[in-house]
Every structure is written in structure tokens, then in C-alpha cells.
């Protein structure tokens, strides 16, 4: 009995010592516990974003003044159809404008910039005979774009052209990976405007498997999403173990294959309605370039913006990481040149 107790005590001591050693090594290497590093976003009036039962979030119609991290302030105009304005109020459209849809996430939306400095607004300005609708919403992936397109087609709104703006950041959102779930839950919980009702009503779409014969779209509310391990906020070692564990679980299903499947459905829907599509790759990372190569392999017009999201010279640094006005001008010039040559 004494020998058994001694072995248990030795085992517990060894585990405790190993934990302290691992914790110490990580701290020396500069790795600490998990810290909440979420941008603080406040709008006046409140609630510039609404919870949505199929898309997660949607734009609340109205004019808002948004402040990011108590420093970056910008105005935005959300139209009655929950899209962002692409024209000044005094601009005049032609009698029969060509309807063009832009889809994407916060980058296409123009996070951190007034309407007039976003690249969809700049492209609209160059094509006065077009009527560009910017459907992009912060936190969206390609799956939300597909659902938005389907909704518009059901309403009988068939555009003459669709521009689908993609970045590899969408892969985790399309799959709603464990890592992504924890980030969304933490990010949306950081907004004091979001209450329990918001968490229940904001249901995000996702596709769990690329191997399914059809696009099996499921939904998860914020309150149902995975939470970060409590002790990750106190221990560098536990945080590291959590990251490794989550990435192992996420790695069982290739998230880019899921995005490819969604894009194929998106393209099939457009072909059925005889709608030309351009897919842009916003970011410079390898996964985004791989997706453009995939588009090339299936003969889909594509364009790389070739933008390094980590380049502070082209971001709203130090207040926000989204592309700044100069980057959006570059996006617009590349897209305008491509469109003038192709359409």
C-alpha cells in the first residue's frame, strides 16, 4: 500500500514538475497565456450590424459613425437593402444601368474607410453605366456570398456580372473550424451591444465536409460555438496545448476543398442563369494563390490583387489591420483594367 501511494505521489510530482518546466520554457521564449486581442468597434447610432438567422450578421440600414479601438473613426452608409453604398447621393445612373454584384467580407465592405474610399465605390465611379451593389459584410466567407446570390436570384434580381472577392481567410469561415468558432465567440462577446438574444439569433452557415455529394449547409449560433479553454487565459502551456489540439481536429477535413466545393456551386448557379463571374484573390498568401490556380484550371476568369495583408504600409495600422485607402485604390485600378479588357 505504501509502495503504491509512493508511486502515485511520484507520478503527481513528476506531472506537476513537467508542467512547471514546460510553462517556464514557454515564458522564457516569450509565449504567454491567451490574451483577448479583439478590435473594439463602437457605432453611433448603436447596432450597425444585425444578427441574421442564416448569414450570421447583416448590415443594419442607416448612416453610422464607427470608431475602431477608440482612435479610427469613419462614416458609412448602409442602404435599405442591407448593402453598403457605392455612390454619392447626387450621382445619377444611366436609364438602363448594368447590374453588377460584388460579394465578399470586411475587405470588400471597406472596414475602416468611408464609402467613397472603398474599391467597389471607386469601380462604380469609373463605370457610370453600371449599378454596382456591394453585398459584402464583415465576418463573411464564400458561403454567405453564395447564399446572398441565391436570395437575389429568387427575387428575380439577375445581374449582368458578379465579382466574387476571395481570400484564404474565408476557408476557416466556410468550414466554421473550431479555431474560427472560438474567435467569433470571443470577438462578438467583446461588443457590449451584443446580448444573449444576439448570440442566439446570429446563426452562421457552414459546410462540414467536402466529400458530401451535395452542398450540405448547416448552421451554428454564437452561443453554440466552442469556447476557449478557461485555463488558456492563465497558462502558456495550456494555451499551446489547446492550439495544437484544435488544429489537429480542424485538419481532419481540408477546409480549402470545402471552399472549392462552394465556389463550384456558386459558378454552377451563375451558369444556370447565364451570369459571367470574376473571382479575385485579395491576399498574397499561398492558399489564396492556390485557389486562383484552381479557378484557372476550371476556366474561370480570375484576378490576383496580390496584397500582403501583413504589410503595415497598406493597412490602417496602428489602429486596424484592414487595407487602407491606398490599397483600395490599387485594388480598384487592377479590377478596372481587368474589366475594361474582359467585358
C-alpha positions as CSV (number, residue, x, y, z in Angstrom):
1,X,0.0,0.0,0.0
2,X,2.8,2.3,0.9
3,X,4.7,1.5,-2.3
4,X,1.5,2.2,-4.3
5,X,1.0,5.5,-2.6
6,X,4.6,6.5,-3.2
7,X,4.3,5.7,-6.9
8,X,1.2,7.9,-7.2
9,X,2.9,10.7,-5.3
10,X,5.9,10.4,-7.6
11,X,3.7,10.4,-10.7
12,X,1.8,13.5,-9.5
13,X,5.1,15.3,-8.6
14,X,6.6,14.4,-12.0
15,X,3.5,15.8,-13.8
16,X,3.5,18.9,-11.7
17,X,7.2,19.4,-12.3
18,X,6.8,18.8,-16.0
19,X,4.0,21.3,-16.2
20,X,6.1,24.0,-14.4
21,X,9.1,23.2,-16.6
22,X,7.0,23.5,-19.8
23,X,5.4,26.7,-18.5
24,X,8.8,28.1,-17.7
25,X,10.3,27.3,-21.0
26,X,7.4,28.9,-22.9
27,X,7.5,32.0,-20.8
28,X,11.3,32.4,-21.4
29,X,10.6,32.0,-25.2
30,X,8.1,34.9,-24.9
31,X,5.0,32.8,-25.1
32,X,2.4,33.8,-22.6
33,X,-1.2,32.8,-21.8
34,X,-4.0,33.6,-24.2
35,X,-4.8,37.3,-24.3
36,X,-8.0,38.7,-25.8
37,X,-6.9,40.8,-28.7
38,X,-10.2,41.9,-30.3
39,X,-10.7,45.2,-32.0
40,X,-13.1,47.4,-30.1
41,X,-15.8,48.6,-32.5
42,X,-18.4,51.1,-31.5
43,X,-21.0,52.7,-33.7
44,X,-23.2,55.7,-33.4
45,X,-26.1,55.1,-33.5
46,X,-25.6,51.7,-32.0
47,X,-26.1,48.4,-33.8
48,X,-24.6,48.9,-37.2
49,X,-24.8,45.1,-37.6
50,X,-27.8,42.9,-37.0
51,X,-27.9,39.2,-36.1
52,X,-29.1,37.1,-39.0
53,X,-30.5,33.5,-38.8
54,X,-28.8,32.3,-42.0
55,X,-25.9,34.6,-42.6
56,X,-24.7,35.2,-39.1
57,X,-24.7,39.0,-39.5
58,X,-26.2,41.6,-41.8
59,X,-25.9,45.4,-42.2
60,X,-28.4,47.5,-40.4
61,X,-29.7,50.2,-42.8
62,X,-28.8,53.7,-41.9
63,X,-25.9,56.2,-41.6
64,X,-23.4,55.3,-38.9
65,X,-20.2,56.8,-37.4
66,X,-17.9,53.9,-36.5
67,X,-14.9,54.0,-34.2
68,X,-12.3,51.3,-34.0
69,X,-10.1,51.0,-31.0
70,X,-11.1,54.5,-29.8
71,X,-9.0,56.1,-32.5
72,X,-10.0,55.3,-36.1
73,X,-13.3,57.0,-36.9
74,X,-15.2,56.7,-40.2
75,X,-18.7,57.2,-41.6
76,X,-20.6,54.6,-43.5
77,X,-24.0,54.4,-45.3
78,X,-25.9,51.1,-45.2
79,X,-28.8,51.1,-47.8
80,X,-32.3,49.9,-47.2
81,X,-31.5,46.5,-48.8
82,X,-28.7,46.0,-46.2
83,X,-25.9,46.7,-48.7
84,X,-23.2,49.4,-48.5
85,X,-23.4,52.5,-50.6
86,X,-21.3,52.6,-53.8
87,X,-22.4,56.0,-55.0
88,X,-22.6,59.6,-53.7
89,X,-26.2,60.7,-53.1
90,X,-26.0,63.2,-56.0
91,X,-24.7,60.7,-58.6
92,X,-27.0,59.9,-61.5
93,X,-27.3,56.5,-63.1
94,X,-28.0,55.9,-66.8
95,X,-31.5,54.9,-67.8
96,X,-30.7,51.2,-68.1
97,X,-27.6,50.5,-65.9
98,X,-25.9,47.2,-66.0
99,X,-26.4,45.4,-62.6
100,X,-23.2,44.2,-61.1
101,X,-22.9,42.4,-57.8
102,X,-19.8,42.5,-55.5
103,X,-19.6,39.8,-52.9
104,X,-17.0,39.5,-50.1
105,X,-16.0,40.1,-46.5
106,X,-14.9,43.1,-44.5
107,X,-12.2,43.9,-47.0
108,X,-14.7,44.3,-49.8
109,X,-17.0,46.0,-47.4
110,X,-14.3,48.5,-46.7
111,X,-13.8,48.2,-43.0
112,X,-12.2,51.4,-41.5
113,X,-12.9,53.5,-44.6
114,X,-15.7,55.9,-45.6
115,X,-17.8,54.7,-48.5
116,X,-16.0,56.9,-51.1
117,X,-12.6,55.2,-50.5
118,X,-13.7,51.6,-50.8
119,X,-12.8,49.8,-54.0
120,X,-16.4,48.9,-55.0
121,X,-17.2,52.7,-54.8
122,X,-14.1,53.5,-56.9
123,X,-15.0,50.9,-59.6
124,X,-18.6,52.3,-59.7
125,X,-17.2,55.8,-60.3
126,X,-15.3,54.5,-63.3
127,X,-18.3,52.8,-64.8
128,X,-21.3,55.2,-64.6
129,X,-23.4,52.9,-66.8
130,X,-23.1,50.2,-64.2
131,X,-25.1,49.9,-61.0
132,X,-22.8,48.1,-58.5
133,X,-24.2,46.6,-55.4
134,X,-21.8,45.9,-52.6
135,X,-23.2,42.9,-50.7
136,X,-20.0,42.4,-48.6
137,X,-20.4,42.2,-44.8
138,X,-17.7,41.9,-42.1
139,X,-17.1,38.3,-40.9
140,X,-18.5,36.7,-44.2
141,X,-17.0,33.8,-46.0
142,X,-17.7,32.5,-49.5
143,X,-20.7,30.5,-48.2
144,X,-22.5,33.7,-47.2
145,X,-21.8,35.1,-50.7
146,X,-23.4,32.0,-52.3
147,X,-26.5,32.3,-50.0
148,X,-26.8,36.0,-50.8
149,X,-26.6,35.3,-54.6
150,X,-29.3,32.6,-54.2
151,X,-31.6,35.0,-52.4
152,X,-31.2,37.7,-55.1
153,X,-31.9,35.2,-57.9
154,X,-35.1,34.0,-56.1
155,X,-36.2,37.6,-56.0
156,X,-35.7,37.8,-59.8
157,X,-32.6,40.1,-59.5
158,X,-30.3,38.7,-62.1
159,X,-27.1,40.7,-62.6
160,X,-25.1,41.2,-65.7
161,X,-21.9,40.4,-63.9
162,X,-20.8,39.1,-60.5
163,X,-17.4,39.8,-58.8
164,X,-16.6,37.3,-56.0
165,X,-13.8,38.5,-53.8
166,X,-12.0,35.7,-52.1
167,X,-9.2,35.4,-49.5
168,X,-7.9,32.2,-47.8
169,X,-9.3,33.7,-44.6
170,X,-12.7,32.6,-45.9
171,X,-11.7,28.9,-45.7
172,X,-12.0,28.7,-41.9
173,X,-15.3,30.6,-42.0
174,X,-16.8,28.4,-44.7
175,X,-15.9,25.3,-42.6
176,X,-16.5,27.2,-39.3
177,X,-13.5,25.5,-37.9
178,X,-13.0,25.1,-34.1
179,X,-10.4,27.8,-34.2
180,X,-12.8,30.1,-36.1
181,X,-15.7,29.3,-33.7
182,X,-13.7,30.3,-30.7
183,X,-12.6,33.5,-32.3
184,X,-16.1,34.6,-33.4
185,X,-17.5,33.8,-29.9
186,X,-14.7,35.8,-28.3
187,X,-14.9,38.7,-30.8
188,X,-18.7,39.1,-30.7
189,X,-18.8,38.8,-26.9
190,X,-16.4,41.7,-26.7
191,X,-19.1,44.0,-28.2
192,X,-21.2,45.4,-25.3
193,X,-24.1,46.0,-27.7
194,X,-24.5,42.2,-28.2
195,X,-26.7,40.5,-25.7
196,X,-27.9,36.9,-25.2
197,X,-30.6,37.4,-27.8
198,X,-28.0,38.4,-30.3
199,X,-25.9,35.3,-29.6
200,X,-29.0,33.0,-30.2
201,X,-30.2,34.8,-33.3
202,X,-26.9,35.1,-35.1
203,X,-26.6,31.7,-36.8
204,X,-23.6,31.2,-39.0
205,X,-23.7,28.9,-42.0
206,X,-21.0,26.3,-42.6
207,X,-20.2,23.2,-44.6
208,X,-18.5,20.4,-42.6
209,X,-17.4,18.1,-45.4
210,X,-16.2,18.5,-48.9
211,X,-16.9,14.8,-49.6
212,X,-20.7,15.1,-49.3
213,X,-22.4,14.6,-52.7
214,X,-24.3,17.8,-52.3
215,X,-23.5,21.1,-50.5
216,X,-24.8,20.2,-47.0
217,X,-25.2,23.6,-45.4
218,X,-25.6,23.6,-41.6
219,X,-26.0,26.5,-39.1
220,X,-24.5,27.3,-35.7
221,X,-25.4,30.1,-33.4
222,X,-22.8,32.0,-31.5
223,X,-24.0,30.6,-28.2
224,X,-23.5,27.0,-29.6
225,X,-19.9,27.7,-30.8
226,X,-16.9,26.2,-29.0
227,X,-15.5,28.3,-26.1
228,X,-11.8,28.8,-25.4
229,X,-10.4,26.7,-22.6
230,X,-10.7,28.7,-19.3
231,X,-7.1,27.9,-18.2
232,X,-5.7,29.1,-21.5
233,X,-6.1,32.6,-20.1
234,X,-3.8,31.7,-17.3
235,X,-1.2,29.2,-18.7
236,X,1.0,29.4,-21.7
237,X,1.4,25.7,-21.7
238,X,-2.4,25.0,-21.7
239,X,-2.9,27.7,-24.4
240,X,-0.3,25.9,-26.6
241,X,-1.9,22.5,-26.0
242,X,-5.3,23.9,-26.9
243,X,-3.9,25.4,-30.2
244,X,-2.3,22.2,-31.2
245,X,-5.3,20.1,-30.3
246,X,-7.7,22.4,-32.2
247,X,-5.6,22.4,-35.3
248,X,-5.3,18.7,-35.2
249,X,-9.1,18.4,-35.1
250,X,-9.5,21.0,-37.8
251,X,-7.0,19.2,-40.0
252,X,-9.2,16.1,-40.4
253,X,-11.1,17.9,-43.2
254,X,-9.4,20.1,-45.8
255,X,-11.0,23.5,-45.4
256,X,-9.9,24.7,-48.9
257,X,-11.6,21.8,-50.5
258,X,-14.7,22.9,-48.8
259,X,-14.2,26.4,-50.3
260,X,-13.6,24.9,-53.7
261,X,-16.9,23.0,-53.5
262,X,-18.8,26.2,-52.5
263,X,-17.2,28.0,-55.4
264,X,-18.2,25.3,-57.8
265,X,-21.8,25.6,-56.6
266,X,-21.6,29.4,-56.9
267,X,-20.3,29.1,-60.5
268,X,-22.9,26.5,-61.4
269,X,-25.7,28.8,-60.2
270,X,-24.3,31.6,-62.2
271,X,-24.0,29.4,-65.4
272,X,-27.6,28.3,-64.9
273,X,-28.6,32.0,-65.0
274,X,-26.1,33.0,-67.7
275,X,-24.2,35.3,-65.4
276,X,-20.5,36.0,-66.0
277,X,-18.3,35.7,-62.9
278,X,-14.9,37.1,-62.0
279,X,-13.1,35.7,-58.9
280,X,-10.5,37.9,-57.3
281,X,-7.8,36.8,-54.9
282,X,-7.4,39.6,-52.4
283,X,-4.4,38.4,-50.4
284,X,-1.0,37.3,-51.4
285,X,-0.7,34.2,-49.3
286,X,-0.1,30.8,-51.0
287,X,-3.6,29.4,-50.2
288,X,-5.3,32.3,-52.0
289,X,-3.0,31.8,-55.0
290,X,-3.8,28.1,-54.9
291,X,-7.5,28.9,-55.2
292,X,-6.8,31.2,-58.2
293,X,-4.9,28.3,-59.8
294,X,-8.0,26.1,-59.1
295,X,-10.1,28.8,-60.8
296,X,-7.7,28.8,-63.8
297,X,-8.0,25.0,-64.0
298,X,-11.7,25.2,-64.4
299,X,-11.5,28.1,-66.9
300,X,-13.0,30.8,-64.6
301,X,-11.8,34.4,-65.1
302,X,-9.7,35.4,-62.1
303,X,-7.5,38.2,-60.9
304,X,-5.0,38.5,-58.1
305,X,-4.8,41.7,-56.1
306,X,-1.5,40.3,-54.8
307,X,-2.0,42.2,-51.5
308,X,0.1,41.3,-48.4
309,X,-2.4,41.6,-45.5
310,X,0.6,41.9,-43.1
311,X,2.1,44.9,-44.9
312,X,1.5,47.8,-42.5
313,X,2.2,50.4,-45.2
314,X,-1.1,49.3,-46.9
315,X,-3.1,48.8,-43.8
316,X,-4.9,51.0,-41.3
317,X,-2.0,50.4,-38.8
318,X,-1.7,51.0,-35.9
319,X,-5.5,51.1,-35.3
320,X,-6.7,48.3,-37.6
321,X,-5.3,45.7,-39.9
322,X,-7.7,46.1,-42.8
323,X,-6.4,47.6,-46.2
324,X,-6.2,51.4,-46.2
325,X,-7.2,53.8,-48.9
326,X,-4.0,53.3,-50.9
327,X,-4.6,49.5,-51.0
328,X,-8.2,50.0,-52.1
329,X,-7.1,52.3,-54.9
330,X,-4.7,49.6,-56.1
331,X,-7.5,47.0,-56.0
332,X,-9.8,49.3,-58.0
333,X,-7.1,50.1,-60.6
334,X,-6.4,46.4,-61.2
335,X,-10.0,45.4,-61.3
336,X,-11.0,48.3,-63.6
337,X,-8.2,47.4,-66.0
338,X,-9.2,43.7,-66.0
339,X,-12.9,44.6,-66.5
340,X,-12.2,47.0,-69.4
341,X,-10.2,44.3,-71.1
342,X,-12.7,41.5,-70.5
343,X,-16.2,43.0,-70.5
